[in-house]
Each structure stands twice: as structure tokens, then as C-alpha cells.
Amino acid sequence: MFIRLSILSIWRVVDPIYYFMTRLQYVKTNDNKKAIFRVRLTKFKGNDVVLSDGTIIHKNDMLLKIHLHNVQLLKEMLKKEKHPLREIAIYKLVMSSMPFLAKYVKNHAEEQNIKGIVGITMINKGVKKLGFDSVFPKNPIYRWFKKISQLPIYMLSNSPFSIFKISKYQPVYLLMSKEKLLDKYDPNP
């Protein structure tokens, strides 16, 4: 527990720098608090993907890239002793933030050009229930880089940590079309 708290303290210092350098923006809730998502526009650089609703995401399509606010997420996870409770906490935080993400997309100045949302993670249980499609990145160098960059959050969210466990998890793109996001989560269609 001491190691996790120490890492969280360091992360709290580094996070504002990361936030500034990545041009992320917070998704706000109705009472102007920060939801679990931070986002920015991006152009998709992967291979063409056909989503479950039939939407085709092509290279260079504009997507809203979603990032979980890891400091906020880790604070919530440290309150939970058991691993399954942590997974449920993550799921609930993401689920409760999805309507605010839909509102953000709907009200964005580039809404007409946004084709969907994309994220990349190694923690992907329950994503189908949320409406996401999972796609493994094809480029092995990119997969390796993403696995290394996501290792700290994975290690902090799983206990006990083991090399065997980490070797079987791979980074995955989470994709959802804008239409599906708005159909499923927009409170004011």
C-alpha cells in the first residue's frame, strides 16, 4: 500500500505537466465537476476498422481520443481492497461519465467532423457492455510502446502483480461511433 501511495503522490505532481503537454481537455459534469475523461481531437492512424454498428473508421478520420484521468481513477481504486471491487469501481466511474462525454461531443465545434471516440487500454473488462468495440493494434512496435506506457497504471490497479499476468494482457483500441455514443448515452436526443 505504501508503494501505491508513493506512486500516486508522484503521479499527482507529474499529471499537470502531462495534461498541459498533451493538450487534453476535461469533460465536465452537469455541476461543472470533472468527469473521469480527458479528451482531445485526433486523426485515426490505424488500419480501417468496421465497427459493430457498421460504421467504418478510415485512416485520418477525426476521432475524439479519450483518456481516463488516472490520478482520479487511482484514488478511487485505492479505496477498494479486492481486485473485483476495483474493476466494478472503474466500470461505474466510466459508465457515469459516458453521458457527459456524449454531451461534450454533441456540443463540440467540430461535432460534424467527429466520426467517433477512441481510447487505448490494457484494462478492458466490461467494455462491450459500455458499447465499445475492441480492436488490437496491428503494429507490433506501437503495441510494445503502449504496453510499456500503460504498465504503471496496470500495476497499480492489479494486485498481486505478476509477470505472467502482464504477459497475457495486450493493449487494445476501444472504439465507438459518434452515432452509437449519442444513441446510447445522450440524455437529450
Number of C-alpha atoms within 10 A of each C-alpha: 9 7 9 15 14 11 15 21 12 11 15 14 10 11 15 10 10 12 14 10 9 10 11 17 16 19 22 18 17 10 6 8 10 17 22 26 24 21 22 15 17 16 15 20 13 17 13 13 15 14 16 15 11 9 16 14 22 16 13 13 17 22 24 25 21 24 18 18 17 17 16 16 19 20 13 14 21 16 11 14 11 12 14 11 13 20 19 15 17 21 18 11 18 19 16 14 19 21 21 22 28 24 21 18 22 18 10 12 10 12 16 11 12 20 21 23 25 23 18 22 19 17 18 18 12 13 16 11 10 16 17 22 20 21 16 13 18 11 10 9 10 12 16 13 12 18 21 12 11 16 14 11 18 18 14 19 20 18 11 9 12 10 7 8 10 15 9 7 14 16 22 21 18 21 26 25 24 22 15 17 22 20 13 15 21 19 11 9 9
